[in-house]
């Protein structure tokens, strides 16, 4: 019963215009950043290596390589700070979590692209 009450309470805060994306996809996450009184949008482009949670608590983990160093960021799907999520490429993966990409360097990080 308490889960049903929580679901009803969270329903108004869920975004309806979220793009469908899966683990392995290359996404461009547009986040709103507040600097003083100005607001700007910053992009973070990388591969989704994991998703967890459900409803308004759903999160996804994006990894990219910057200057030879791996950078990972965790984003909430339904956050008001996220302007939009664009899917750039889809990939064929056979796992729910792609943590093994952390150990790989260079061309070994590439995933096989899904043609659709």
N, C-alpha and C positions, 0 to 999 in steps of 0.2 A: 504493500500500500504506500509506503513512504517513497518508493521509487516512482510510482505513478504521480505522486504530488510533486516530486522534484522535476519530472518530465514536463508537467504542466507549468511549473514556475519558470523553467528554462526556455520553453517554446518561443516566447516573444523575442528572445535574444539571438536565436539562430538565424544565420544568413540564408536567404533562399537562392541567391544568384552565384553560388560557389561552383566553379568549374570542376568537372569530374577529372580527377587525376589519381594515379596509382603509384605504388612503389616502383622505382626504376625510371620514372618519367623525369625529364629535364623541365624544370619550371622556373618562371620568373615571378618572384614575389615582390609586389609593390607595397612597401610599408610607409605609413605616414610618420614623419619625424617633425617634432615641434622644436623650433629653435627660437627662443625668445617669444615673440608674438607671431612669427611667421611659421607657416607650415609648408613642408615640402615632401616630395615622394622620393624614396630611395629604393632602387631595385637590388634584389639579391637573386642571382641566377645560379642554379645548381641542380644536382640530382637528388630526388627524394629517396632516402635510404631507410625510412621507417615511418609508420603511422601507428598511433595508439589512441585509446579513448573512444568515446562516442558522445553524440549530442553536442552540447556546447563545450564539453571538456575535450574534444578531439584535437590532437596535436599531430604535427608532422615534422620530420627532421630532414633538413636540406644540407647537402655537403658540396663544397666546391674547393678548388685549389687556387690559392692566392699566393703568388711569389714562391712557389715550390712548397708551400705549407698548406696542409688541409685545414679548412675552416668549416665548422658545423654550426647551424643555428636551428633552434626549435621554435616553431611558430604555432599559435593556436589558429585553427581554421576559421572560427567564428568571431575573431577579435575585431573590434571596430578600428584598430590601428592598421589593419591590413586592407588596403584599397582594393586590390584584386590579385588573383593568382592566374597566370597565363601558362598553359602547357605549350612548350616549344617542341619537344620530341617525346615520342613514346618508345619504350624499350621492352624487349622480351626478357622477363625474369621468372625464376622458378621458386623464389623465396619471398617471405613476408618482410624480412629485415635484411638489408644489404650491408651489414657491418663489416663483411670481409673486404669491402672496397677501401677500408681505412689502411690496410696493409699494402695496398697496391700503389704503384707509381707509374706515371707516363701513360703509354698506350694500353697498359693492362687494366686501366680504370674504365675504358670504354665498354659500353654495353651494346648488344646487338639491337638495332633499330627495328621497331615493329612497323610494317607497311600496312596501311589501311586505306 
